[in-house]
Amino acid sequence: MIPEFTASVGAPRVAGIEFPFGRPLGLPGDRAGQRAVLHTALEVITRAQTPGTVIQLPFTWPQSPRDARADPPIPPPIVQLIKRRPWLAVRLLARDIPEPVSPARPDDGQQP
């Protein structure tokens, strides 16, 4: 995360954290650590009194830089999908993202 950049584009409050890109809440599966980061980030809302405030969160990434850059043992869901259906990568790069499908609801016999 680059807090100064985020603030420069007009974010009203910024909770900066020195974690690797794509992992702003912490390690996968670390519920307690993720909860602590989220709770502290939400406190920024109450502490930041003026627009453009940047508050650096007091957390340190628990891995070495080498380990942090390593691929995760289980690829993210989007990577798994692209491996199964590589043609979807072209749509993703073209920003041709389909709208999410609403969960099916039982038919109540009424017209929408």
C-alpha positions in Angstrom: 0.0 0.0 0.0 1.2 3.5 -0.8 -0.6 5.7 1.7 0.7 9.0 0.3 -0.6 8.1 -3.2 -4.0 7.1 -1.8 -4.2 10.4 0.1 -3.1 12.4 -3.0 -6.1 11.2 -5.0 -8.6 12.6 -2.4 -9.2 9.7 0.0 -10.8 11.4 3.1 -8.9 9.1 5.5 -6.1 6.6 4.9 -5.0 3.8 7.2 -1.5 2.9 5.9 0.0 -0.5 6.5 3.3 -2.0 5.4 1.9 -5.2 4.1 2.5 -6.8 0.6 0.2 -5.8 -2.2 -2.9 -7.9 -2.3 -2.7 -8.8 1.4 -3.8 -5.6 3.2 -5.4 -7.6 6.1 -2.6 -10.0 6.7 -1.8 -13.7 6.1 -4.5 -16.0 4.8 -6.1 -18.0 7.6 -4.9 -15.6 10.4 -8.3 -14.7 11.6 -7.0 -13.0 14.8 -4.5 -10.9 12.9 -6.9 -9.9 10.2 -9.5 -8.9 12.8 -6.9 -6.8 14.6 -5.9 -5.0 11.4 -9.6 -4.4 10.4 -10.5 -3.2 13.9 -7.6 -0.8 14.0 -8.3 0.5 10.5 -11.9 1.2 11.5 -10.6 3.2 14.4 -9.0 5.5 11.9 -12.5 6.7 11.0 -13.1 8.0 14.5 -9.5 9.4 15.0 -9.0 11.1 11.7 -10.6 14.6 12.1 -9.5 16.3 8.9 -9.7 15.3 5.2 -6.5 13.8 3.9 -5.4 12.4 7.2 -2.9 9.5 6.9 -2.5 7.2 9.9 0.1 4.5 9.8 -1.1 1.3 11.4 1.2 -0.3 14.0 1.6 -3.8 12.3 4.6 -5.6 11.0 4.5 -8.2 8.3 5.4 -11.6 10.0 7.3 -13.1 7.1 10.6 -12.3 5.4 10.4 -10.3 2.2 11.4 -13.4 0.3 8.6 -15.5 1.8 6.1 -12.7 1.3 6.8 -12.7 -2.4 6.4 -16.5 -2.8 3.3 -17.8 -4.4 0.7 -19.0 -2.0 0.3 -22.8 -1.6 -3.3 -22.5 -2.9 -3.7 -20.1 -5.8 -6.4 -17.4 -5.4 -9.9 -18.4 -6.9 -9.4 -16.1 -9.9 -6.2 -17.9 -10.8 -7.8 -21.3 -10.4 -10.6 -20.2 -12.7 -8.2 -18.8 -15.4 -6.3 -22.1 -15.3 -9.5 -24.1 -16.0 -10.8 -21.6 -18.5 -7.9 -19.7 -20.0 -10.1 -17.9 -22.6 -11.6 -15.9 -19.8 -8.3 -14.1 -19.3 -8.9 -12.2 -22.5 -12.3 -11.0 -21.2 -10.8 -10.1 -17.9 -8.0 -8.0 -19.5 -10.6 -6.3 -21.7 -12.6 -5.5 -18.5 -15.5 -7.5 -19.9 -16.7 -8.7 -16.5 -20.2 -10.2 -16.4 -22.7 -8.9 -13.8 -23.0 -11.1 -10.7 -25.9 -13.5 -10.9 -28.5 -13.1 -8.1 -29.1 -16.2 -6.1 -32.1 -18.2 -7.2 -35.3 -17.4 -5.2 -38.3 -19.6 -4.9 -41.1 -18.6 -7.2 -43.7 -16.9 -5.1 -46.2 -16.7 -7.9 -46.0 -12.9 -8.1 -44.8 -10.8 -11.0 -41.8 -8.6 -10.3 
